[in-house]
Amino acid sequence: MAQITNKYDDLPDVLDVYDIKQYLRIGRVQAYELANSGAFRVVKLNRRIKIPKRSFIDWLEGREKN
């Protein structure tokens, strides 16, 4: 029997801009612009940008940003 998996199971709990780039199949510059747009919650650690998985999924599914 085939196991049903969630379409987000392969994403790490905390995403990098690279993860967003790969998942959405967009360019590097576009991924950084999206991460800096305020569309979803990001955490900046020095020069690194981290995105909570839940925040990204909520944005992707059209839920409001809290």
PDB file with SEQRES, HELIX, SHEET and CRYST1 records, atoms N, CA, C and O in Angstrom:
SEQRES   1 A   66  MET ALA GLN ILE THR ASN LYS TYR ASP ASP LEU PRO ASP          
SEQRES   2 A   66  VAL LEU ASP VAL TYR ASP ILE LYS GLN TYR LEU ARG ILE          
SEQRES   3 A   66  GLY ARG VAL GLN ALA TYR GLU LEU ALA ASN SER GLY ALA          
SEQRES   4 A   66  PHE ARG VAL VAL LYS LEU ASN ARG ARG ILE LYS ILE PRO          
SEQRES   5 A   66  LYS ARG SER PHE ILE ASP TRP LEU GLU GLY ARG GLU LYS          
SEQRES   6 A   66  ASN                                                          
HELIX    1 AA1 VAL A   17  LEU A   24  1                                   8    
HELIX    2 AA2 ARG A   28  ALA A   35  1                                   8    
HELIX    3 AA3 LYS A   53  LEU A   60  1                                   8    
SHEET    1 AA1 3 VAL A  14  ASP A  16  0                                        
SHEET    2 AA1 3 ARG A  48  PRO A  52 -1                                        
SHEET    3 AA1 3 VAL A  43  LEU A  45 -1                                        
CRYST1    1.000    1.000    1.000  90.00  90.00  90.00 P 1           1          
ATOM      1  N   MET A   1       0.852  -1.179   0.000  1.00  0.00           N  
ATOM      2  CA  MET A   1       0.000   0.000   0.000  1.00  0.00           C  
ATOM      3  C   MET A   1       0.898   1.243   0.000  1.00  0.00           C  
ATOM      4  O   MET A   1       1.829   1.331   0.800  1.00  0.00           O  
ATOM      5  N   ALA A   2       0.627   2.186  -0.878  1.00  0.00           N  
ATOM      6  CA  ALA A   2       1.426   3.403  -0.992  1.00  0.00           C  
ATOM      7  C   ALA A   2       1.141   4.335   0.178  1.00  0.00           C  
ATOM      8  O   ALA A   2       0.001   4.490   0.615  1.00  0.00           O  
ATOM      9  N   GLN A   3       2.193   4.940   0.663  1.00  0.00           N  
ATOM     10  CA  GLN A   3       2.052   5.877   1.775  1.00  0.00           C  
ATOM     11  C   GLN A   3       1.757   7.266   1.214  1.00  0.00           C  
ATOM     12  O   GLN A   3       2.427   7.725   0.289  1.00  0.00           O  
ATOM     13  N   ILE A   4       0.757   7.925   1.774  1.00  0.00           N  
ATOM     14  CA  ILE A   4       0.399   9.275   1.353  1.00  0.00           C  
ATOM     15  C   ILE A   4       1.282  10.254   2.118  1.00  0.00           C  
ATOM     16  O   ILE A   4       1.369  10.193   3.345  1.00  0.00           O  
ATOM     17  N   THR A   5       1.937  11.157   1.389  1.00  0.00           N  
ATOM     18  CA  THR A   5       2.797  12.151   2.032  1.00  0.00           C  
ATOM     19  C   THR A   5       2.268  13.549   1.754  1.00  0.00           C  
ATOM     20  O   THR A   5       1.641  13.804   0.726  1.00  0.00           O  
ATOM     21  N   ASN A   6       2.528  14.426   2.673  1.00  0.00           N  
ATOM     22  CA  ASN A   6       2.177  15.829   2.542  1.00  0.00           C  
ATOM     23  C   ASN A   6       3.129  16.459   1.535  1.00  0.00           C  
ATOM     24  O   ASN A   6       4.314  16.125   1.517  1.00  0.00           O  
ATOM     25  N   LYS A   7       2.634  17.361   0.702  1.00  0.00           N  
ATOM     26  CA  LYS A   7       3.483  17.979  -0.309  1.00  0.00           C  
ATOM     27  C   LYS A   7       4.572  18.875   0.285  1.00  0.00           C  
ATOM     28  O   LYS A   7       5.480  19.302  -0.428  1.00  0.00           O  
ATOM     29  N   TYR A   8       4.485  19.160   1.580  1.00  0.00           N  
ATOM     30  CA  TYR A   8       5.486  20.003   2.240  1.00  0.00           C  
ATOM     31  C   TYR A   8       6.452  19.205   3.112  1.00  0.00           C  
ATOM     32  O   TYR A   8       7.336  19.789   3.738  1.00  0.00           O  
ATOM     33  N   ASP A   9       6.301  17.894   3.165  1.00  0.00           N  
ATOM     34  CA  ASP A   9       7.131  17.064   4.038  1.00  0.00           C  
ATOM     35  C   ASP A   9       8.621  17.172   3.735  1.00  0.00           C  
ATOM     36  O   ASP A   9       9.444  17.047   4.642  1.00  0.00           O  
ATOM     37  N   ASP A  10       8.976  17.399   2.484  1.00  0.00           N  
ATOM     38  CA  ASP A  10      10.390  17.466   2.113  1.00  0.00           C  
ATOM     39  C   ASP A  10      11.064  18.780   2.504  1.00  0.00           C  
ATOM     40  O   ASP A  10      12.290  18.885   2.475  1.00  0.00           O  
ATOM     41  N   LEU A  11      10.263  19.775   2.868  1.00  0.00           N  
ATOM     42  CA  LEU A  11      10.845  21.057   3.269  1.00  0.00           C  
ATOM     43  C   LEU A  11      11.369  20.973   4.701  1.00  0.00           C  
ATOM     44  O   LEU A  11      10.737  20.360   5.561  1.00  0.00           O  
ATOM     45  N   PRO A  12      12.530  21.593   4.959  1.00  0.00           N  
ATOM     46  CA  PRO A  12      13.029  21.630   6.341  1.00  0.00           C  
ATOM     47  C   PRO A  12      12.145  22.538   7.196  1.00  0.00           C  
ATOM     48  O   PRO A  12      11.394  23.351   6.658  1.00  0.00           O  
ATOM     49  N   ASP A  13      12.227  22.410   8.511  1.00  0.00           N  
ATOM     50  CA  ASP A  13      11.415  23.229   9.420  1.00  0.00           C  
ATOM     51  C   ASP A  13      11.769  24.709   9.330  1.00  0.00           C  
ATOM     52  O   ASP A  13      10.914  25.572   9.524  1.00  0.00           O  
ATOM     53  N   VAL A  14      13.022  24.992   9.037  1.00  0.00           N  
ATOM     54  CA  VAL A  14      13.481  26.362   8.853  1.00  0.00           C  
ATOM     55  C   VAL A  14      14.120  26.441   7.471  1.00  0.00           C  
ATOM     56  O   VAL A  14      15.088  25.740   7.175  1.00  0.00           O  
ATOM     57  N   LEU A  15      13.561  27.306   6.635  1.00  0.00           N  
ATOM     58  CA  LEU A  15      14.003  27.410   5.245  1.00  0.00           C  
ATOM     59  C   LEU A  15      15.055  28.489   5.059  1.00  0.00           C  
ATOM     60  O   LEU A  15      15.108  29.463   5.810  1.00  0.00           O  
ATOM     61  N   ASP A  16      15.881  28.304   4.057  1.00  0.00           N  
ATOM     62  CA  ASP A  16      16.795  29.334   3.574  1.00  0.00           C  
ATOM     63  C   ASP A  16      16.198  29.898   2.297  1.00  0.00           C  
ATOM     64  O   ASP A  16      15.243  29.338   1.759  1.00  0.00           O  
ATOM     65  N   VAL A  17      16.746  30.992   1.811  1.00  0.00           N  
ATOM     66  CA  VAL A  17      16.308  31.556   0.540  1.00  0.00           C  
ATOM     67  C   VAL A  17      16.517  30.522  -0.575  1.00  0.00           C  
ATOM     68  O   VAL A  17      15.712  30.437  -1.503  1.00  0.00           O  
ATOM     69  N   TYR A  18      17.582  29.752  -0.482  1.00  0.00           N  
ATOM     70  CA  TYR A  18      17.852  28.705  -1.470  1.00  0.00           C  
ATOM     71  C   TYR A  18      16.705  27.693  -1.524  1.00  0.00           C  
ATOM     72  O   TYR A  18      16.324  27.251  -2.607  1.00  0.00           O  
ATOM     73  N   ASP A  19      16.153  27.324  -0.365  1.00  0.00           N  
ATOM     74  CA  ASP A  19      15.040  26.375  -0.328  1.00  0.00           C  
ATOM     75  C   ASP A  19      13.817  26.938  -1.049  1.00  0.00           C  
ATOM     76  O   ASP A  19      13.135  26.223  -1.783  1.00  0.00           O  
ATOM     77  N   ILE A  20      13.549  28.222  -0.835  1.00  0.00           N  
ATOM     78  CA  ILE A  20      12.428  28.877  -1.507  1.00  0.00           C  
ATOM     79  C   ILE A  20      12.676  28.920  -3.010  1.00  0.00           C  
ATOM     80  O   ILE A  20      11.774  28.660  -3.807  1.00  0.00           O  
ATOM     81  N   LYS A  21      13.887  29.244  -3.381  1.00  0.00           N  
ATOM     82  CA  LYS A  21      14.273  29.283  -4.797  1.00  0.00           C  
ATOM     83  C   LYS A  21      14.014  27.932  -5.454  1.00  0.00           C  
ATOM     84  O   LYS A  21      13.419  27.869  -6.529  1.00  0.00           O  
ATOM     85  N   GLN A  22      14.449  26.875  -4.825  1.00  0.00           N  
ATOM     86  CA  GLN A  22      14.298  25.534  -5.376  1.00  0.00           C  
ATOM     87  C   GLN A  22      12.825  25.117  -5.419  1.00  0.00           C  
ATOM     88  O   GLN A  22      12.363  24.568  -6.419  1.00  0.00           O  
ATOM     89  N   TYR A  23      12.099  25.373  -4.349  1.00  0.00           N  
ATOM     90  CA  TYR A  23      10.711  24.940  -4.255  1.00  0.00           C  
ATOM     91  C   TYR A  23       9.829  25.651  -5.283  1.00  0.00           C  
ATOM     92  O   TYR A  23       8.991  25.022  -5.931  1.00  0.00           O  
ATOM     93  N   LEU A  24      10.023  26.966  -5.429  1.00  0.00           N  
ATOM     94  CA  LEU A  24       9.199  27.745  -6.348  1.00  0.00           C  
ATOM     95  C   LEU A  24       9.760  27.769  -7.772  1.00  0.00           C  
ATOM     96  O   LEU A  24       9.102  28.238  -8.701  1.00  0.00           O  
ATOM     97  N   ARG A  25      10.975  27.261  -7.928  1.00  0.00           N  
ATOM     98  CA  ARG A  25      11.653  27.256  -9.232  1.00  0.00           C  
ATOM     99  C   ARG A  25      11.745  28.659  -9.809  1.00  0.00           C  
ATOM    100  O   ARG A  25      11.339  28.926 -10.940  1.00  0.00           O  
ATOM    101  N   ILE A  26      12.301  29.552  -8.978  1.00  0.00           N  
ATOM    102  CA  ILE A  26      12.524  30.934  -9.384  1.00  0.00           C  
ATOM    103  C   ILE A  26      14.004  31.235  -9.264  1.00  0.00           C  
ATOM    104  O   ILE A  26      14.766  30.430  -8.730  1.00  0.00           O  
ATOM    105  N   GLY A  27      14.408  32.380  -9.754  1.00  0.00           N  
ATOM    106  CA  GLY A  27      15.802  32.780  -9.700  1.00  0.00           C  
ATOM    107  C   GLY A  27      16.230  33.231  -8.313  1.00  0.00           C  
ATOM    108  O   GLY A  27      15.397  33.477  -7.440  1.00  0.00           O  
ATOM    109  N   ARG A  28      17.538  33.335  -8.121  1.00  0.00           N  
ATOM    110  CA  ARG A  28      18.108  33.746  -6.836  1.00  0.00           C  
ATOM    111  C   ARG A  28      17.657  35.153  -6.457  1.00  0.00           C  
ATOM    112  O   ARG A  28      17.237  35.393  -5.325  1.00  0.00           O  
ATOM    113  N   VAL A  29      17.747  36.073  -7.401  1.00  0.00           N  
ATOM    114  CA  VAL A  29      17.354  37.459  -7.123  1.00  0.00           C  
ATOM    115  C   VAL A  29      15.870  37.527  -6.770  1.00  0.00           C  
ATOM    116  O   VAL A  29      15.484  38.232  -5.838  1.00  0.00           O  
ATOM    117  N   GLN A  30      15.049  36.804  -7.502  1.00  0.00           N  
ATOM    118  CA  GLN A  30      13.613  36.794  -7.213  1.00  0.00           C  
ATOM    119  C   GLN A  30      13.330  36.211  -5.834  1.00  0.00           C  
ATOM    120  O   GLN A  30      12.447  36.698  -5.128  1.00  0.00           O  
ATOM    121  N   ALA A  31      14.058  35.189  -5.447  1.00  0.00           N  
ATOM    122  CA  ALA A  31      13.874  34.569  -4.131  1.00  0.00           C  
ATOM    123  C   ALA A  31      14.236  35.557  -3.019  1.00  0.00           C  
ATOM    124  O   ALA A  31      13.528  35.650  -2.017  1.00  0.00           O  
ATOM    125  N   TYR A  32      15.335  36.292  -3.194  1.00  0.00           N  
ATOM    126  CA  TYR A  32      15.711  37.301  -2.194  1.00  0.00           C  
ATOM    127  C   TYR A  32      14.699  38.441  -2.149  1.00  0.00           C  
ATOM    128  O   TYR A  32      14.369  38.932  -1.070  1.00  0.00           O  
ATOM    129  N   GLU A  33      14.206  38.862  -3.303  1.00  0.00           N  
ATOM    130  CA  GLU A  33      13.195  39.921  -3.331  1.00  0.00           C  
ATOM    131  C   GLU A  33      11.927  39.467  -2.597  1.00  0.00           C  
ATOM    132  O   GLU A  33      11.329  40.236  -1.844  1.00  0.00           O  
ATOM    133  N   LEU A  34      11.531  38.237  -2.819  1.00  0.00           N  
ATOM    134  CA  LEU A  34      10.357  37.692  -2.144  1.00  0.00           C  
ATOM    135  C   LEU A  34      10.573  37.629  -0.635  1.00  0.00           C  
ATOM    136  O   LEU A  34       9.699  38.017   0.141  1.00  0.00           O  
ATOM    137  N   ALA A  35      11.743  37.138  -0.223  1.00  0.00           N  
ATOM    138  CA  ALA A  35      12.043  37.028   1.206  1.00  0.00           C  
ATOM    139  C   ALA A  35      12.062  38.397   1.884  1.00  0.00           C  
ATOM    140  O   ALA A  35      11.690  38.516   3.052  1.00  0.00           O  
ATOM    141  N   ASN A  36      12.487  39.416   1.166  1.00  0.00           N  
ATOM    142  CA  ASN A  36      12.568  40.764   1.729  1.00  0.00           C  
ATOM    143  C   ASN A  36      11.302  41.587   1.514  1.00  0.00           C  
ATOM    144  O   ASN A  36      11.243  42.748   1.919  1.00  0.00           O  
ATOM    145  N   SER A  37      10.299  41.003   0.886  1.00  0.00           N  
ATOM    146  CA  SER A  37       9.074  41.743   0.545  1.00  0.00           C  
ATOM    147  C   SER A  37       8.121  41.921   1.722  1.00  0.00           C  
ATOM    148  O   SER A  37       7.233  42.772   1.678  1.00  0.00           O  
ATOM    149  N   GLY A  38       8.301  41.126   2.767  1.00  0.00           N  
ATOM    150  CA  GLY A  38       7.376  41.189   3.895  1.00  0.00           C  
ATOM    151  C   GLY A  38       6.163  40.297   3.708  1.00  0.00           C  
ATOM    152  O   GLY A  38       5.226  40.359   4.504  1.00  0.00           O  
ATOM    153  N   ALA A  39       6.162  39.467   2.672  1.00  0.00           N  
ATOM    154  CA  ALA A  39       5.033  38.580   2.397  1.00  0.00           C  
ATOM    155  C   ALA A  39       4.864  37.515   3.478  1.00  0.00           C  
ATOM    156  O   ALA A  39       3.750  37.068   3.748  1.00  0.00           O  
ATOM    157  N   PHE A  40       5.959  37.116   4.086  1.00  0.00           N  
ATOM    158  CA  PHE A  40       5.928  36.132   5.164  1.00  0.00           C  
ATOM    159  C   PHE A  40       7.032  36.471   6.159  1.00  0.00           C  
ATOM    160  O   PHE A  40       7.926  37.269   5.877  1.00  0.00           O  
ATOM    161  N   ARG A  41       6.948  35.853   7.309  1.00  0.00           N  
ATOM    162  CA  ARG A  41       7.882  36.133   8.402  1.00  0.00           C  
ATOM    163  C   ARG A  41       9.280  35.620   8.068  1.00  0.00           C  
ATOM    164  O   ARG A  41       9.447  34.495   7.597  1.00  0.00           O  
ATOM    165  N   VAL A  42      10.270  36.456   8.320  1.00  0.00           N  
ATOM    166  CA  VAL A  42      11.663  36.051   8.164  1.00  0.00           C  
ATOM    167  C   VAL A  42      12.432  36.415   9.422  1.00  0.00           C  
ATOM    168  O   VAL A  42      12.058  37.330  10.156  1.00  0.00           O  
ATOM    169  N   VAL A  43      13.500  35.694   9.655  1.00  0.00           N  
ATOM    170  CA  VAL A  43      14.400  35.988  10.763  1.00  0.00           C  
ATOM    171  C   VAL A  43      15.763  36.240  10.143  1.00  0.00           C  
ATOM    172  O   VAL A  43      16.289  35.406   9.405  1.00  0.00           O  
ATOM    173  N   LYS A  44      16.327  37.399  10.452  1.00  0.00           N  
ATOM    174  CA  LYS A  44      17.637  37.736   9.905  1.00  0.00           C  
ATOM    175  C   LYS A  44      18.695  37.524  10.979  1.00  0.00           C  
ATOM    176  O   LYS A  44      18.624  38.088  12.071  1.00  0.00           O  
ATOM    177  N   LEU A  45      19.666  36.704  10.640  1.00  0.00           N  
ATOM    178  CA  LEU A  45      20.796  36.402  11.515  1.00  0.00           C  
ATOM    179  C   LEU A  45      22.059  36.861  10.804  1.00  0.00           C  
ATOM    180  O   LEU A  45      22.585  36.174   9.928  1.00  0.00           O  
ATOM    181  N   ASN A  46      22.533  38.038  11.199  1.00  0.00           N  
ATOM    182  CA  ASN A  46      23.625  38.684  10.489  1.00  0.00           C  
ATOM    183  C   ASN A  46      23.226  38.824   9.021  1.00  0.00           C  
ATOM    184  O   ASN A  46      22.280  39.549   8.713  1.00  0.00           O  
ATOM    185  N   ARG A  47      23.917  38.153   8.123  1.00  0.00           N  
ATOM    186  CA  ARG A  47      23.597  38.256   6.697  1.00  0.00           C  
ATOM    187  C   ARG A  47      22.704  37.120   6.201  1.00  0.00           C  
ATOM    188  O   ARG A  47      22.352  37.078   5.022  1.00  0.00           O  
ATOM    189  N   ARG A  48      22.344  36.220   7.075  1.00  0.00           N  
ATOM    190  CA  ARG A  48      21.518  35.071   6.682  1.00  0.00           C  
ATOM    191  C   ARG A  48      20.044  35.372   6.904  1.00  0.00           C  
ATOM    192  O   ARG A  48      19.665  36.081   7.836  1.00  0.00           O  
ATOM    193  N   ILE A  49      19.230  34.819   6.026  1.00  0.00           N  
ATOM    194  CA  ILE A  49      17.782  34.960   6.128  1.00  0.00           C  
ATOM    195  C   ILE A  49      17.203  33.560   6.341  1.00  0.00           C  
ATOM    196  O   ILE A  49      17.455  32.643   5.560  1.00  0.00           O  
ATOM    197  N   LYS A  50      16.429  33.416   7.406  1.00  0.00           N  
ATOM    198  CA  LYS A  50      15.771  32.150   7.719  1.00  0.00           C  
ATOM    199  C   LYS A  50      14.266  32.378   7.709  1.00  0.00           C  
ATOM    200  O   LYS A  50      13.782  33.412   8.169  1.00  0.00           O  
ATOM    201  N   ILE A  51      13.535  31.413   7.186  1.00  0.00           N  
ATOM    202  CA  ILE A  51      12.090  31.518   7.067  1.00  0.00           C  
ATOM    203  C   ILE A  51      11.437  30.315   7.744  1.00  0.00           C  
ATOM    204  O   ILE A  51      11.708  29.176   7.363  1.00  0.00           O  
ATOM    205  N   PRO A  52      10.586  30.546   8.734  1.00  0.00           N  
ATOM    206  CA  PRO A  52       9.877  29.425   9.351  1.00  0.00           C  
ATOM    207  C   PRO A  52       8.980  28.732   8.313  1.00  0.00           C  
ATOM    208  O   PRO A  52       8.260  29.396   7.568  1.00  0.00           O  
ATOM    209  N   LYS A  53       9.030  27.443   8.274  1.00  0.00           N  
ATOM    210  CA  LYS A  53       8.263  26.646   7.304  1.00  0.00           C  
ATOM    211  C   LYS A  53       6.778  26.993   7.350  1.00  0.00           C  
ATOM    212  O   LYS A  53       6.145  27.171   6.310  1.00  0.00           O  
ATOM    213  N   ARG A  54       6.228  27.089   8.549  1.00  0.00           N  
ATOM    214  CA  ARG A  54       4.797  27.370   8.699  1.00  0.00           C  
ATOM    215  C   ARG A  54       4.438  28.711   8.073  1.00  0.00           C  
ATOM    216  O   ARG A  54       3.401  28.825   7.419  1.00  0.00           O  
ATOM    217  N   SER A  55       5.275  29.725   8.260  1.00  0.00           N  
ATOM    218  CA  SER A  55       5.021  31.046   7.705  1.00  0.00           C  
ATOM    219  C   SER A  55       5.016  30.998   6.175  1.00  0.00           C  
ATOM    220  O   SER A  55       4.161  31.606   5.531  1.00  0.00           O  
ATOM    221  N   PHE A  56       5.966  30.279   5.610  1.00  0.00           N  
ATOM    222  CA  PHE A  56       6.049  30.142   4.151  1.00  0.00           C  
ATOM    223  C   PHE A  56       4.832  29.399   3.599  1.00  0.00           C  
ATOM    224  O   PHE A  56       4.255  29.816   2.595  1.00  0.00           O  
ATOM    225  N   ILE A  57       4.444  28.319   4.239  1.00  0.00           N  
ATOM    226  CA  ILE A  57       3.292  27.533   3.780  1.00  0.00           C  
ATOM    227  C   ILE A  57       2.009  28.362   3.880  1.00  0.00           C  
ATOM    228  O   ILE A  57       1.179  28.331   2.972  1.00  0.00           O  
ATOM    229  N   ASP A  58       1.846  29.099   4.977  1.00  0.00           N  
ATOM    230  CA  ASP A  58       0.666  29.952   5.120  1.00  0.00           C  
ATOM    231  C   ASP A  58       0.595  30.962   3.983  1.00  0.00           C  
ATOM    232  O   ASP A  58      -0.476  31.185   3.419  1.00  0.00           O  
ATOM    233  N   TRP A  59       1.724  31.574   3.642  1.00  0.00           N  
ATOM    234  CA  TRP A  59       1.760  32.532   2.536  1.00  0.00           C  
ATOM    235  C   TRP A  59       1.437  31.834   1.212  1.00  0.00           C  
ATOM    236  O   TRP A  59       0.656  32.342   0.408  1.00  0.00           O  
ATOM    237  N   LEU A  60       2.036  30.685   1.001  1.00  0.00           N  
ATOM    238  CA  LEU A  60       1.849  29.956  -0.244  1.00  0.00           C  
ATOM    239  C   LEU A  60       0.391  29.543  -0.441  1.00  0.00           C  
ATOM    240  O   LEU A  60      -0.101  29.513  -1.569  1.00  0.00           O  
ATOM    241  N   GLU A  61      -0.285  29.232   0.636  1.00  0.00           N  
ATOM    242  CA  GLU A  61      -1.683  28.808   0.558  1.00  0.00           C  
ATOM    243  C   GLU A  61      -2.662  29.969   0.680  1.00  0.00           C  
ATOM    244  O   GLU A  61      -3.873  29.755   0.727  1.00  0.00           O  
ATOM    245  N   GLY A  62      -2.147  31.199   0.730  1.00  0.00           N  
ATOM    246  CA  GLY A  62      -3.012  32.364   0.722  1.00  0.00           C  
ATOM    247  C   GLY A  62      -3.580  32.774   2.049  1.00  0.00           C  
ATOM    248  O   GLY A  62      -4.526  33.559   2.107  1.00  0.00           O  
ATOM    249  N   ARG A  63      -3.010  32.249   3.135  1.00  0.00           N  
ATOM    250  CA  ARG A  63      -3.484  32.653   4.465  1.00  0.00           C  
ATOM    251  C   ARG A  63      -2.856  34.001   4.831  1.00  0.00           C  
ATOM    252  O   ARG A  63      -1.765  34.341   4.373  1.00  0.00           O  
ATOM    253  N   GLU A  64      -3.551  34.735   5.642  1.00  0.00           N  
ATOM    254  CA  GLU A  64      -3.071  36.052   6.071  1.00  0.00           C  
ATOM    255  C   GLU A  64      -1.816  35.959   6.907  1.00  0.00           C  
ATOM    256  O   GLU A  64      -1.624  35.004   7.659  1.00  0.00           O  
ATOM    257  N   LYS A  65      -0.963  36.959   6.770  1.00  0.00           N  
ATOM    258  CA  LYS A  65       0.235  37.067   7.602  1.00  0.00           C  
ATOM    259  C   LYS A  65      -0.163  37.645   8.943  1.00  0.00           C  
ATOM    260  O   LYS A  65      -0.889  38.638   9.002  1.00  0.00           O  
ATOM    261  N   ASN A  66       0.312  37.024  10.041  1.00  0.00           N  
ATOM    262  CA  ASN A  66       0.002  37.522  11.394  1.00  0.00           C  
ATOM    263  C   ASN A  66       1.136  38.372  11.895  1.00  0.00           C  
ATOM    264  O   ASN A  66       1.075  38.887  13.011  1.00  0.00           O  
TER     265      ASN A  66                                                      
END                                                                             
